Amino acid sequence: MSGGIRVRGARFLWARRGVVVRLGGWSVLETGQTFVTGYAPARALDAGFLAGRADVGLAWLAVAGLAVVVGAVGTGRVYAGVAALAEPLRDRLVEGVVERGVREADDGVLSALTQQVEIARDTFAGLVMVSRSFVFTAVGALVGLLSLAPPLLLVVGPPLLAGVALFAASLRPLARRQKAFLVADEALAGRLGDVCPGLRDITAAGAEERVAADAGEHIDAELRAARSLARWGVLRVASLAIGGQFPIVLLLAAAPWLLARGVTTGAVVGALAYLTQSLLPALRNLVHGLGTSGSRLTVVLRRLTPPPAPGGDKQEPPGQRHHPTPHTPGIARAPAFSLTSLTFAYSPTAVPVIDNLGLTLPPGSHLAVVGPSGIGKSTLAALVAGLLEPRRGTIRVGGEAVPSAAAARQRVLIPQEAYVFTGTVADNLTHLRQDPVSETELRAAADAVGLGPLLDALGGPGARVEPAALSAGERQLIALTRAYLSHAPLALLDEATCHLDPQAEERAERAFARRPGGTLVVVAHRISSARRADRVLVMDGRGTACGTHRELLETSPLYRELVGGWTPVPSQPALPLGDADRVDAVAGPGLSGDGRHVVAHRPVGQMEAPGDLRDGGPLGGEG
């Protein structure tokens, strides 16, 4: 138990020292009952039944029965005394929890109030009972053994003291491992609580393997903690065997030696009663109660009474949440993202899709990523988003290492297959926001991205939407607006506009590029996206080239080839929808159903299997 909790516990008990004194006074009756438990049967045998005086023997047994009644009265008073300690503790914890909840708008107040406070009260009461019971029972039994025959202490005392010493020595390591197990168990429960309601989101984002690996790490952590706890639990069993059970065997084995040295038969029987009826149960309750409940109480108290925040008593205003800090002119900012010696392959023996790539993108940049299909553009987006882990190299987003929760808050990924769930339009658009979003802000974002007309046609933010009733382009507009409303400064558009016409695509990209403090990365499927970007990254598998559109036209043969494949040829008829870049912006055969899309740098109308990865599977995630 930490020093801070010990100090506060000592102050709590000192403030209620009168209750503690009364509790000790009533516990003396339990000591008397324990004393009589062994002494009365011994006298009943020696002075009564074995001496031919049955009336004396029965009288001593009556004394033993009377002691049980008196002890029951004392036990009842003890429970009242324990309640007089436990209930003020509960009230004090409730006051602290409610005060913190009001001050910090803590979402966990209800759980802490209804569950953790009750756990703390019940556990504290149990610890007081078992600790007090062992102390007063042990005193009564040892005094009784000394009164019956001092040699009995030579047989019973050493193993009892050895067992208690072993338990005391293992208590701190055992408590640490019990705490580690509880923390691992709650972490696993919390993780599964997050994952299970979001299984559809996980599937839609293509993050099954990553989430499964993360859950597996939590399971392995709990397994390691359980095994470590079990190993140290052996010492608890050993201390109980040495201190409580071995003295019984030793007493029976030493009975002839004791009888030969003048110890009476009644004294041996009385000592056996002390061991079996008093010391062994008290030690068992102490070992199991203190060994398990003590660490649980420590964990709960640490959560209910957190230490003061560094830097004084300044608190974050209620309802205020942390979001990435917007850019302030004159203050240095970390790059939007940086890649160092980045290498990735889909298996240990596969040829790397990305090999030794280095790139740093300043905040506020607009980057287009182009290259032949299957070259690794979507893979790069997934790596930056933290959905894949590189074989070698490092990735940082906003100065935070990827993958990490801090980095995930800095980016939003919009995949080609936009995810829309059944619910209201507002629910879909504010899915990535934890703070309230006003209708004014929501409509402004919709107008900026180009969702405004569809929003009105659907009936406004409160209208319900069914994903199957929307076209692929409409779903993309909703997903784009959702990402635009998020606080993440880095937006990764992985062919997220492939079902929009060129004008709608331009409007959406320009909206993201104009976001204050925002950085935009577009996996481009039209030359117009590359022309709009500040910089263009050309991926060709053997290397990369990065520069402006004009620079790459002069220095990159592959980029010139891609631009040539994108450029309309007057002798060929335009597509039915009049796409100026000769890319059909509406689902062709099978497109809206299975995710296939037109490849802009190939002959017009050619179709490609889903995704941009070597395994042909779709990859992407949002949020």
VOGU-3710 file (C-alpha; in Angstrom, 3 decimals, decimal comma):
1> msggirvrga> 0,000/0,000/0,000  1,475/3,336/-0,990  2,765/5,777/1,616  0,109/8,360/0,739  -2,723/5,939/1,368  -1,118/4,755/4,626  -0,829/8,332/5,896  -4,416/9,173/4,986  -5,574/5,897/6,542  -3,731/6,661/9,778
11> rflwarrgvv> -5,301/10,123/9,904  -8,731/8,651/9,277  -8,348/6,165/12,164  -6,871/8,771/14,519  -9,844/11,039/13,909  -12,048/8,135/15,026  -9,854/6,860/17,826  -12,825/6,609/20,157  -14,462/4,097/17,826  -11,173/2,185/17,558
21> vrlggwsvle> -10,868/1,993/21,372  -14,428/0,719/21,752  -13,822/-1,813/18,994  -10,759/-3,084/20,841  -12,676/-3,262/24,112  -15,426/-5,431/22,681  -12,823/-7,599/20,963  -11,435/-8,506/24,406  -14,573/-10,609/24,861  -13,514/-12,568/21,786
31> tgqtfvtgya> -10,109/-13,071/23,416  -11,832/-14,434/26,510  -13,952/-16,786/24,435  -10,841/-18,068/22,674  -9,088/-18,604/26,006  -11,993/-20,618/27,378  -12,299/-22,648/24,150  -9,162/-24,632/25,017  -8,821/-24,092/28,754  -12,332/-25,288/29,715
41> paraldagfl> -12,104/-28,687/27,908  -8,660/-29,229/29,423  -9,931/-28,608/32,953  -13,054/-30,659/32,271  -10,847/-33,656/31,480  -8,097/-33,235/34,060  -10,184/-32,040/37,034  -13,438/-33,661/36,072  -13,948/-36,698/33,885  -10,458/-38,247/34,207
51> agradvglaw> -10,540/-37,628/37,975  -13,943/-39,318/38,319  -15,777/-36,067/38,984  -18,349/-35,772/36,215  -20,054/-32,794/37,851  -16,844/-30,771/37,684  -16,353/-31,773/34,071  -19,879/-30,729/33,177  -19,413/-27,440/35,017  -16,348/-26,596/32,941
61> lavaglavvv> -18,222/-27,470/29,762  -21,003/-25,149/30,907  -18,402/-22,419/31,340  -17,304/-23,061/27,759  -20,897/-22,740/26,588  -21,381/-19,512/28,542  -18,199/-18,142/26,966  -19,690/-18,755/23,528  -22,753/-16,686/24,469  -20,638/-13,841/25,855
71> gavgtgrvya> -18,426/-13,993/22,773  -21,491/-13,733/20,527  -22,530/-10,548/22,343  -19,041/-9,161/21,846  -19,052/-10,121/18,183  -22,315/-8,263/17,673  -20,833/-5,152/19,248  -17,739/-5,593/17,090  -19,855/-5,489/13,936  -21,408/-2,251/15,106
81> gvaalaeplr> -17,937/-0,821/15,724  -16,725/-1,869/12,279  -19,788/-0,223/10,745  -18,944/2,964/12,666  -15,601/2,959/10,815  -16,721/1,738/7,382  -19,719/4,033/6,893  -17,777/7,292/7,482  -15,185/6,008/5,022  -17,924/5,418/2,461
91> drlvegvver> -19,404/8,891/3,061  -15,995/10,509/2,699  -15,316/8,673/-0,545  -18,750/9,588/-1,937  -18,138/13,267/-1,158  -14,783/13,164/-2,934  -16,169/11,351/-5,972  -19,129/13,709/-6,357  -16,934/16,783/-5,872  -14,495/15,598/-8,532
101> gvreaddgvl> -17,307/14,651/-10,889  -18,907/18,101/-10,660  -15,555/19,862/-11,004  -14,188/17,788/-13,889  -17,371/16,517/-15,562  -15,981/13,035/-14,956  -17,865/10,389/-16,977  -16,840/7,685/-14,496  -18,575/9,240/-11,464  -21,663/7,024/-11,640
111> saltqqveia> -19,579/3,857/-11,865  -17,310/5,017/-9,044  -20,276/5,961/-6,877  -22,307/2,798/-7,367  -19,575/0,174/-7,598  -16,121/1,219/-6,507  -17,215/3,024/-3,342  -19,218/-0,008/-2,242  -16,249/-2,257/-2,988  -14,011/-0,020/-0,890
121> rdtfaglvmv> -16,428/0,005/2,048  -17,046/-3,760/2,057  -13,362/-4,583/1,582  -12,277/-2,201/4,326  -14,820/-3,683/6,740  -13,659/-7,199/5,890  -10,010/-6,316/6,445  -10,758/-4,769/9,844  -12,672/-7,883/10,869  -10,065/-10,470/9,835
131> srsfvftavg> -7,084/-8,465/11,124  -8,716/-7,753/14,462  -9,950/-11,347/14,779  -6,498/-12,824/14,195  -4,785/-10,529/16,696  -7,228/-11,094/19,560  -7,683/-14,794/18,792  -3,922/-15,369/18,727  -3,505/-13,562/22,056  -6,253/-15,625/23,691
141> alvgllslap> -4,875/-18,918/22,332  -1,253/-18,230/23,294  -2,215/-17,134/26,793  -4,290/-20,301/27,082  -1,405/-22,520/25,964  0,895/-20,833/28,475  -1,685/-21,357/31,212  -2,124/-25,043/30,385  1,568/-25,956/30,080  4,503/-23,791/28,901
151> plllvvgppl> 6,072/-26,690/26,907  3,041/-26,499/24,600  4,348/-23,133/23,361  7,614/-24,796/22,332  5,660/-27,113/20,033  3,020/-24,715/18,698  4,782/-21,344/18,800  7,730/-21,750/16,349  5,753/-23,059/13,328  2,980/-20,532/13,997
161> lagvalfaas> 5,468/-17,658/14,051  7,244/-19,059/10,950  3,972/-19,237/9,014  2,976/-15,699/9,974  6,461/-14,395/9,120  6,382/-16,082/5,703  2,978/-14,604/4,986  4,105/-11,142/6,096  7,212/-11,358/3,879  5,141/-12,354/0,846
171> lrplarrqka> 2,398/-9,810/1,458  3,942/-6,872/-0,410  5,066/-8,835/-3,524  1,736/-10,659/-3,502  -0,149/-7,371/-3,303  1,815/-5,974/-6,255  0,969/-8,999/-8,352  -2,647/-8,937/-7,264  -2,798/-5,305/-8,303  -1,151/-6,105/-11,647
181> flvadealag> -3,712/-8,838/-12,254  -6,640/-6,557/-11,384  -5,298/-3,820/-13,652  -4,742/-6,288/-16,519  -8,203/-7,782/-16,029  -9,887/-4,384/-16,058  -7,805/-3,273/-19,052  -8,944/-6,358/-20,962  -12,560/-5,815/-19,941  -12,348/-2,171/-20,960
191> rlgdvcpglr> -10,756/-3,012/-24,295  -13,363/-5,646/-25,084  -16,043/-3,188/-24,010  -14,720/-0,769/-26,624  -14,277/-3,390/-29,334  -17,509/-5,377/-29,106  -19,924/-2,486/-29,770  -17,714/-1,307/-32,640  -17,276/-4,575/-34,537  -19,088/-3,173/-37,556
201> ditaagaeer> -16,854/-0,101/-37,563  -13,770/-2,278/-37,261  -14,857/-4,433/-40,192  -15,721/-1,394/-42,278  -12,313/0,124/-41,562  -10,474/-3,100/-42,427  -8,801/-3,118/-39,017  -9,698/-6,663/-37,923  -6,120/-7,926/-37,708  -4,879/-4,853/-35,836
211> vaadagehid> -7,738/-4,957/-33,320  -7,330/-8,725/-32,873  -3,604/-8,274/-32,240  -4,290/-5,516/-29,731  -6,890/-7,629/-27,897  -4,451/-10,538/-27,951  -1,835/-8,378/-26,230  -4,318/-7,574/-23,454  -5,185/-11,260/-23,074  -1,512/-12,233/-22,924
221> aelraarsla> -0,876/-9,496/-20,352  -3,642/-10,836/-18,118  -2,362/-14,390/-18,554  1,149/-13,335/-17,501  -0,244/-11,479/-14,494  -2,373/-14,483/-13,493  0,568/-16,856/-13,704  2,768/-14,556/-11,648  0,020/-14,210/-9,046  -0,433/-17,977/-8,935
231> rwgvlrvasl> 3,293/-18,525/-8,351  3,320/-16,120/-5,419  0,036/-17,594/-4,207  1,962/-20,784/-3,437  3,676/-18,904/-0,596  0,289/-18,012/0,815  -0,699/-21,681/0,841  2,678/-22,592/2,338  2,345/-20,024/5,127  -1,083/-21,417/6,007
241> aiggqfpivl> 0,229/-24,973/6,014  3,279/-24,107/8,141  1,527/-21,809/10,596  -1,878/-23,477/10,909  -1,751/-27,135/9,890  1,800/-28,221/10,687  1,426/-27,360/14,430  -1,473/-29,851/14,648  0,662/-32,644/13,200  3,605/-31,600/15,371
251> llaaapwlla> 1,435/-31,553/18,504  0,137/-35,064/17,878  3,620/-36,344/17,106  5,031/-34,715/20,258  2,195/-35,881/22,519  4,181/-38,821/24,039  7,138/-36,530/24,729  4,849/-33,928/26,331  3,019/-36,492/28,469  6,357/-37,894/29,631
261> rgvttgavvg> 7,309/-34,411/30,909  4,238/-33,867/32,981  1,881/-32,288/30,473  -1,603/-33,607/31,196  -3,912/-35,276/28,732  -6,404/-32,443/29,141  -3,712/-29,898/28,315  -2,872/-31,720/25,076  -6,566/-31,852/24,152  -6,952/-28,167/25,045
271> alayltqsll> -3,964/-27,279/22,864  -5,529/-29,249/20,024  -8,757/-27,273/20,525  -6,835/-24,003/20,381  -5,233/-25,024/17,099  -8,242/-26,457/15,312  -10,993/-24,182/16,629  -9,210/-20,838/16,941  -5,741/-20,389/15,451  -6,204/-22,262/12,169
281> palrnlvhgl> -9,509/-20,527/11,213  -8,156/-17,119/12,242  -4,953/-17,599/10,257  -6,888/-18,868/7,240  -9,152/-15,805/7,288  -6,143/-13,521/7,638  -4,215/-15,100/4,756  -7,130/-15,188/2,336  -8,655/-11,880/3,405  -5,578/-9,705/3,725
291> gtsgsrltvv> -3,749/-11,351/0,832  -6,563/-10,777/-1,684  -8,670/-7,901/-0,413  -5,794/-5,701/0,721  -4,451/-5,082/-2,772  -7,965/-4,677/-4,155  -8,688/-1,995/-1,566  -5,435/-0,239/-2,490  -6,337/-0,172/-6,192  -9,846/1,130/-5,530
301> lrrltpppap> -8,688/3,822/-3,084  -6,065/5,058/-5,550  -8,805/5,529/-8,143  -11,269/7,146/-5,787  -8,716/9,474/-4,168  -6,311/10,501/-6,969  -3,305/12,604/-5,978  -3,472/16,363/-6,646  -2,527/17,348/-10,161  0,993/18,806/-10,552
311> ggdkqeppgq> 1,123/22,554/-10,636  -1,510/23,299/-8,040  -5,245/23,078/-7,959  -5,972/24,440/-11,412  -8,595/22,291/-13,082  -9,785/22,008/-16,635  -13,207/23,651/-17,027  -16,134/21,216/-17,057  -16,872/19,821/-20,478  -13,537/20,887/-21,905
321> rhhptphtpg> -11,687/18,122/-23,755  -8,225/17,966/-25,182  -7,947/18,449/-28,924  -4,908/18,985/-31,124  -3,672/22,525/-30,669  -4,272/24,780/-33,685  -1,322/26,424/-35,315  -0,164/29,713/-33,820  2,069/31,850/-36,035  5,567/32,234/-34,692
331> iarapafslt> 5,490/28,981/-32,675  7,398/26,006/-34,065  5,230/22,988/-34,877  6,107/19,380/-35,442  5,811/18,125/-39,027  2,362/16,957/-40,065  4,034/13,591/-40,518  7,523/12,281/-41,084  8,768/8,966/-42,462  12,285/7,738/-41,768
341> sltfayspta> 13,730/4,733/-43,640  10,207/3,333/-43,961  10,053/-0,235/-45,281  6,977/-2,453/-45,466  6,156/-5,862/-46,913  3,105/-8,069/-46,460  5,154/-11,061/-45,333  8,725/-11,656/-44,154  9,685/-13,137/-47,536  7,727/-10,763/-49,772
351> vpvidnlglt> 9,331/-8,003/-51,816  8,812/-4,701/-49,939  5,925/-2,630/-51,204  7,638/0,421/-49,711  11,399/0,363/-49,391  13,490/2,820/-47,361  11,136/5,757/-47,903  11,919/9,063/-46,219  9,541/12,016/-46,296  8,704/15,014/-44,096
361> lppgshlavv> 5,515/16,981/-44,654  5,190/20,408/-43,000  1,875/21,429/-41,393  -0,566/23,039/-43,776  0,792/21,158/-46,806  -1,250/19,580/-49,573  0,314/16,376/-50,927  -0,961/14,149/-53,728  0,278/10,551/-53,931  0,268/8,988/-57,401
371> gpsgigkstl> 1,591/5,850/-59,015  0,551/2,702/-60,857  -2,137/0,568/-59,298  -0,864/-1,848/-56,643  2,332/0,143/-56,117  1,583/0,894/-52,443  -0,306/4,193/-52,294  -3,072/2,897/-50,037  -0,471/0,946/-48,089  1,360/4,195/-47,401
381> aalvagllep> -1,868/5,832/-46,221  -2,563/2,877/-43,923  0,951/3,032/-42,486  0,664/6,737/-41,727  -2,750/6,096/-40,145  -1,290/3,350/-37,956  -3,419/0,537/-39,423  -0,261/-1,284/-40,536  3,113/-1,524/-38,841  6,315/-1,159/-40,864
391> rrgtirvgge> 8,951/-3,844/-41,101  11,579/-1,179/-40,530  11,730/2,578/-40,014  9,705/5,081/-38,030  6,552/7,095/-38,598  5,535/10,173/-36,635  2,304/12,123/-36,993  2,243/15,535/-35,376  5,411/14,588/-33,507  3,781/11,443/-32,030
401> avpsaaaarq> 5,073/7,948/-32,758  2,868/5,714/-34,900  1,101/3,554/-33,865  -0,113/5,239/-30,685  -3,303/6,728/-29,315  -1,744/10,200/-29,393  -0,887/9,851/-33,087  -4,350/8,465/-33,887  -5,903/11,654/-32,502  -3,840/13,676/-34,965
411> rvlipqeayv> -5,154/12,079/-38,160  -8,343/10,989/-39,895  -8,371/8,458/-42,739  -11,156/8,386/-45,320  -11,053/5,180/-47,401  -12,469/4,643/-50,875  -15,433/2,659/-49,572  -17,072/5,235/-47,327  -18,710/3,965/-44,169  -22,194/5,223/-43,313
421> ftgtvadnlt> -24,291/3,648/-40,574  -28,017/3,593/-39,994  -29,019/6,611/-37,941  -29,492/10,324/-38,348  -27,370/12,430/-40,637  -26,072/14,317/-37,595  -25,044/11,062/-35,903  -23,000/10,129/-38,957  -21,409/13,544/-39,363  -20,447/13,984/-35,702
431> hlrqdpvset> -19,243/10,400/-35,226  -15,623/11,535/-34,745  -16,465/14,394/-32,371  -16,882/13,914/-28,635  -17,817/17,514/-27,934  -21,219/18,943/-28,967  -21,506/20,170/-32,565  -23,999/22,934/-33,262  -26,224/22,778/-36,317  -24,584/25,969/-37,557
441> elraaadavg> -21,136/24,360/-37,501  -22,500/21,185/-39,042  -24,159/22,999/-41,937  -21,071/25,148/-42,510  -18,948/22,005/-42,849  -21,521/20,417/-45,161  -21,571/23,496/-47,384  -17,768/23,658/-47,466  -17,369/20,027/-48,548  -20,345/20,034/-50,901
451> lgplldalgg> -22,845/18,022/-48,879  -25,314/20,916/-48,495  -27,740/19,996/-51,311  -27,831/16,339/-50,236  -28,320/17,373/-46,602  -31,382/19,425/-47,574  -32,696/16,669/-49,814  -32,454/14,146/-47,003  -34,421/16,402/-44,659  -31,726/18,079/-42,592
461> pgarvepaal> -29,351/16,894/-39,862  -32,097/15,103/-37,934  -33,227/12,971/-40,867  -32,524/9,241/-40,723  -30,402/7,647/-43,418  -30,164/4,082/-44,630  -26,747/3,332/-46,158  -28,247/1,066/-48,827  -30,460/3,930/-50,042  -27,474/6,172/-50,753
471> sagerqlial> -25,245/6,105/-53,805  -21,519/5,535/-53,462  -20,869/9,235/-54,116  -23,406/10,314/-51,495  -21,795/8,059/-48,926  -18,420/9,569/-49,755  -19,755/13,097/-49,240  -21,058/12,122/-45,800  -17,735/10,479/-44,884  -15,792/13,513/-46,122
481> traylshapl> -17,899/15,924/-44,071  -17,484/13,685/-41,023  -13,708/13,866/-41,431  -13,859/17,628/-42,045  -15,667/18,086/-38,715  -13,103/16,061/-36,793  -10,387/17,826/-34,821  -7,617/15,794/-36,458  -5,294/18,177/-38,341  -4,049/15,534/-40,821
491> alldeatchl> -6,624/14,297/-43,348  -5,729/11,210/-45,413  -7,999/10,814/-48,460  -7,391/7,327/-49,861  -9,253/7,679/-53,167  -12,060/9,015/-51,001  -13,568/11,030/-53,901  -13,445/8,390/-56,633  -17,256/8,289/-56,910  -17,619/12,084/-57,192
501> dpqaeeraer> -17,588/14,123/-60,369  -14,534/16,357/-60,941  -16,261/19,510/-59,734  -17,444/17,888/-56,487  -14,011/16,370/-55,970  -12,308/19,738/-56,417  -14,680/21,412/-53,976  -14,059/18,765/-51,307  -10,275/18,809/-51,723  -10,098/22,592/-51,619
511> afarrpggtl> -12,226/22,599/-48,458  -9,788/20,266/-46,718  -6,805/22,236/-48,004  -8,279/25,442/-46,510  -8,948/23,971/-43,054  -7,124/26,141/-40,464  -3,964/24,333/-39,448  -4,968/21,368/-41,574  -2,767/19,162/-43,727  -4,145/17,177/-46,664
521> vvvahrissa> -2,800/13,998/-48,254  -4,702/12,714/-51,285  -4,173/9,328/-52,924  -5,047/10,708/-56,348  -7,004/9,015/-59,099  -7,249/12,103/-61,361  -4,530/14,377/-62,671  -6,524/17,362/-61,430  -5,868/16,279/-57,817  -2,126/16,258/-58,482
531> rradrvlvmd> -2,258/19,661/-60,170  -4,050/21,186/-57,185  -1,509/19,854/-54,679  1,483/21,802/-53,401  3,652/18,686/-53,775  3,274/15,349/-55,506  4,776/12,045/-54,388  5,331/9,598/-57,229  5,644/5,947/-56,196  6,981/3,377/-58,624
541> grgtacgthr> 8,176/0,509/-56,413  11,884/1,014/-57,102  12,017/4,500/-55,721  10,057/7,664/-55,301  10,115/11,192/-56,593  8,646/14,209/-54,847  8,178/17,751/-56,101  5,675/20,110/-57,634  3,598/19,137/-60,642  5,757/21,207/-62,943
551> elletsplyr> 9,046/19,921/-61,490  8,001/16,283/-61,833  6,950/16,768/-65,436  10,567/17,674/-66,120  12,336/15,147/-63,876  10,110/12,047/-63,587  9,471/9,884/-66,659  6,873/7,881/-64,745  4,967/11,003/-63,799  4,982/12,174/-67,402
561> elvggwtpvp> 3,631/8,760/-68,399  0,891/8,944/-65,772  -0,046/12,469/-66,841  -0,138/11,314/-70,450  -2,456/8,476/-69,511  -4,694/10,950/-67,732  -4,744/13,511/-70,587  -7,794/13,312/-72,910  -7,142/12,376/-76,544  -9,431/14,429/-78,860
571> sqpalplgda> -9,821/11,611/-81,391  -11,524/9,404/-78,806  -15,123/10,068/-77,796  -15,797/11,462/-74,369  -17,368/9,228/-71,762  -21,155/9,444/-71,428  -20,941/11,656/-68,336  -18,559/14,126/-69,936  -15,750/13,662/-67,423  -13,066/16,094/-68,525
581> drvdavagpg> -10,340/13,843/-67,129  -11,792/10,773/-68,920  -12,566/8,964/-65,678  -16,098/7,735/-65,142  -17,070/9,314/-61,817  -20,181/7,183/-61,383  -20,243/3,479/-60,656  -19,547/1,445/-63,730  -20,591/-2,206/-63,986  -20,108/-3,721/-60,553
591> lsgdgrhvva> -18,469/-0,630/-59,070  -21,029/0,373/-56,475  -21,582/-3,209/-55,454  -18,075/-4,599/-55,062  -15,869/-1,535/-54,849  -14,118/-1,770/-58,237  -13,033/1,513/-59,740  -11,766/2,965/-63,000  -7,995/3,340/-63,143  -7,192/6,801/-64,446
601> hrpvgqmeap> -3,755/6,034/-65,867  -4,909/2,993/-67,865  -7,089/2,842/-71,004  -10,453/4,438/-70,371  -13,061/2,088/-68,915  -10,590/-0,558/-67,705  -11,645/-2,003/-64,339  -9,510/-3,075/-61,419  -10,121/-5,351/-58,438  -10,834/-3,683/-55,103
611> gdlrdggplg> -8,158/-1,753/-53,274  -4,662/-0,621/-53,939  -2,751/-3,460/-52,262  -0,796/-6,393/-53,568  -3,127/-8,886/-51,957  -6,090/-7,310/-53,711  -7,965/-6,739/-50,462  -9,477/-3,411/-49,511  -7,688/-1,536/-46,774  -8,686/1,620/-45,048
621> geg> -10,141/3,017/-41,955  -11,721/6,135/-40,715  -11,139/7,942/-37,507
//
